[in-house]
């Protein structure tokens, strides 16, 4: 098995699942004992993580742009890092706004019986920007 594409494939699936609001599909890419820590929160199971994603429904849309990755496989475990810019669109009255978050995910992927899934994916928010979007015709 060529493991070199696994981190990129999982990161792309993660972004698509979040942006499509199909949170229950996270079970396809995370082990049940998945954990995540970030600013002001921590989860200790895939089930708890999925429940926590519900807060994203307050945004009209999200768009996760996956960037560079680095890491190494040691046997059946991969430790690495994925860069991402996560955009969140929402309305403040009549104004459409976009909040961007630059994120560095520090992740552990485990391969079990030929199946690769996240074991953990901690996030470090590098910066955020929140601004009004220009709207055509306004």
C-alpha positions, 0 to 999 in steps of 0.5 A, spaced: 500 500 500 502 506 498 501 511 504 504 517 501 497 520 499 493 518 505 494 525 509 492 529 503 486 524 501 483 525 509 484 532 509 480 533 503 475 529 505 475 532 512 474 539 508 468 536 504 465 533 510 465 540 514 463 544 508 457 539 505 455 539 512 455 532 512 458 531 519 456 524 521 460 522 515 466 523 520 466 516 522 468 514 515 475 518 517 476 518 524 477 512 529 471 512 535 477 514 540 478 520 536 480 526 540 481 534 538 484 540 542 483 547 540 483 554 543 477 553 548 475 546 547 477 539 547 473 532 545 475 525 547 471 521 542 469 521 534 461 522 537 463 528 541 467 531 536 461 530 531 456 533 536 461 539 537 461 541 529 453 543 530 455 550 531 458 551 524 450 551 522 450 558 524 454 560 518 451 560 511 457 557 508 464 554 510 470 553 505 476 550 507 482 551 503 487 545 504 494 547 504 501 544 505 502 538 509 508 535 512 509 529 516 512 522 516 510 515 517 513 510 522 510 503 521 502 504 521 502 511 524 503 518 521 504 524 525 504 530 521 501 537 520 496 540 515 495 548 513 488 550 512 484 557 511 477 556 513 472 561 511 466 562 514 460 566 511 455 569 515 450 575 516 450 581 521 444 584 519 444 586 512 451 585 511 455 579 509 461 577 513 467 573 512 471 570 518 477 567 516 481 562 520 488 560 518 489 553 522 495 548 523 492 541 524 497 537 528 495 530 526 495 523 528 493 518 523 493 510 524 492 505 519 488 499 522 487 493 517 488 497 511 484 502 513 487 509 515 483 514 519 485 520 524 486 518 531 487 525 533 487 532 529 489 538 534 488 545 531 492 551 532 489 558 530 495 562 527 490 568 526 483 570 524 480 576 520 473 578 520 471 583 515 465 585 510 464 582 503 463 587 497 457 585 494 455 586 487 450 591 485 450 594 492 
